[in-house]
Amino acid sequence: MAAAVNIAFETPDNLNGLTPSQQRPIDLVHLATQTKGDKAVELEILQMFARQARGCLVALTDHRSKLEVKSAANRLRGAAMAVGALRVAGAADLVETNGPSADALASVAAAVLEAEHFILKLAR
């Protein structure tokens, strides 16, 4: 009887697994929670994010000062977290933390491009 009680109240072993929404470039469940499910607002926010991400990417690659690069990476990470673009946020965090190495900037550019393509597909 004690074993059955222990099994019933244990934490599931798949608790930390990725959900399909988190495997996409944009976590649509997170975004729907932020927008209360309003699809028009979701699309508008995603399009604003795409423009902001592109601007931050330009700022990251324009050979600016370390402070400006760190600021652009921070803005990009914050915007990405707000919409659920977890790969973009992770890549921007690496640039903000470790500096703008060629690999880190390429990772940010790839993540932003992937998110932009995903947003364009949603906008059709």
C-alpha positions as CSV (number, residue, x, y, z in Angstrom):
1,M,0.0,0.0,0.0
2,A,2.8,2.4,0.8
3,A,4.4,1.8,-2.6
4,A,1.2,2.8,-4.3
5,V,1.0,6.0,-2.3
6,N,4.6,6.8,-3.2
7,I,4.0,6.3,-6.9
8,A,0.9,8.4,-6.8
9,F,2.6,11.4,-5.3
10,E,6.0,11.3,-7.0
11,T,7.0,13.9,-9.6
12,P,6.5,12.5,-13.1
13,D,9.8,11.6,-14.8
14,N,8.8,13.5,-18.0
15,L,8.2,16.8,-16.2
16,N,11.2,18.6,-17.8
17,G,10.6,17.2,-21.4
18,L,10.1,19.6,-24.2
19,T,6.6,20.2,-25.5
20,P,6.0,20.5,-29.2
21,S,5.4,24.2,-28.8
22,Q,8.8,24.8,-27.3
23,Q,10.5,22.9,-30.1
24,R,9.3,25.6,-32.6
25,P,11.2,28.8,-33.2
26,I,8.4,30.6,-31.4
27,D,6.6,29.1,-28.4
28,L,3.0,29.6,-29.4
29,V,1.6,28.5,-26.1
30,H,3.7,31.1,-24.3
31,L,2.6,33.7,-26.8
32,A,-1.1,32.8,-26.6
33,T,-0.8,33.1,-22.8
34,Q,0.7,36.6,-23.2
35,T,-2.0,37.7,-25.6
36,K,-4.9,35.9,-24.1
37,G,-5.4,34.0,-27.3
38,D,-6.1,37.0,-29.6
39,K,-4.6,35.8,-32.9
40,A,-4.6,39.3,-34.4
41,V,-2.6,40.6,-31.5
42,E,-0.3,37.6,-31.7
43,L,0.5,38.3,-35.3
44,E,1.1,42.0,-34.7
45,I,3.4,41.3,-31.8
46,L,5.3,38.7,-33.9
47,Q,5.8,41.1,-36.7
48,M,7.0,43.8,-34.3
49,F,9.4,41.3,-32.8
50,A,10.7,40.4,-36.3
51,R,11.5,44.1,-37.1
52,Q,13.1,44.6,-33.7
53,A,15.2,41.5,-34.0
54,R,16.4,42.5,-37.4
55,G,17.4,46.0,-36.0
56,C,19.2,44.4,-33.1
57,L,21.0,42.0,-35.4
58,V,22.2,45.0,-37.5
59,A,23.4,46.7,-34.3
60,L,25.2,43.5,-33.2
61,T,27.1,43.2,-36.5
62,D,28.0,46.9,-37.1
63,H,31.3,46.8,-35.2
64,R,30.1,49.0,-32.4
65,S,31.5,49.4,-28.9
66,K,31.2,46.5,-26.5
67,L,28.6,48.4,-24.5
68,E,26.4,49.0,-27.5
69,V,26.7,45.3,-28.5
70,K,25.8,44.2,-25.0
71,S,22.8,46.6,-25.0
72,A,21.6,45.3,-28.4
73,A,22.0,41.7,-27.2
74,N,20.1,42.5,-24.0
75,R,17.2,44.1,-26.0
76,L,17.1,41.2,-28.3
77,R,17.0,38.7,-25.5
78,G,14.2,40.5,-23.7
79,A,12.1,40.8,-26.8
80,A,12.7,37.2,-27.6
81,M,11.7,36.0,-24.1
82,A,8.5,38.1,-24.3
83,V,7.3,36.3,-27.5
84,G,8.7,32.9,-26.6
85,A,11.6,32.8,-29.2
86,L,13.7,30.7,-26.9
87,R,16.5,30.0,-29.4
88,V,16.9,33.6,-30.2
89,A,17.0,34.5,-26.5
90,G,19.6,31.8,-25.8
91,A,21.8,32.9,-28.6
92,A,21.5,36.6,-27.6
93,D,22.3,35.7,-24.0
94,L,25.6,34.1,-25.2
95,V,26.6,37.3,-27.0
96,E,25.6,39.4,-24.0
97,T,27.6,37.2,-21.6
98,N,30.6,36.2,-23.7
99,G,30.9,39.0,-26.2
100,P,30.4,39.1,-30.0
101,S,32.5,36.2,-31.3
102,A,32.0,35.1,-34.9
103,D,30.3,31.9,-33.8
104,A,28.0,33.6,-31.3
105,L,26.9,36.2,-33.9
106,A,26.3,33.4,-36.5
107,S,24.2,31.6,-33.9
108,V,22.1,34.8,-33.3
109,A,21.7,35.4,-37.0
110,A,20.6,31.8,-37.7
111,A,18.1,31.9,-34.8
112,V,16.6,35.3,-35.9
113,L,16.3,34.0,-39.5
114,E,14.6,30.9,-38.3
115,A,12.2,32.9,-36.2
116,E,11.5,35.3,-39.1
117,H,10.7,32.5,-41.5
118,F,8.3,30.9,-38.9
119,I,6.6,34.3,-38.4
120,L,6.2,34.7,-42.2
121,K,4.6,31.2,-42.5
122,L,2.2,32.2,-39.7
123,A,1.3,35.4,-41.5
124,R,0.1,33.7,-44.7
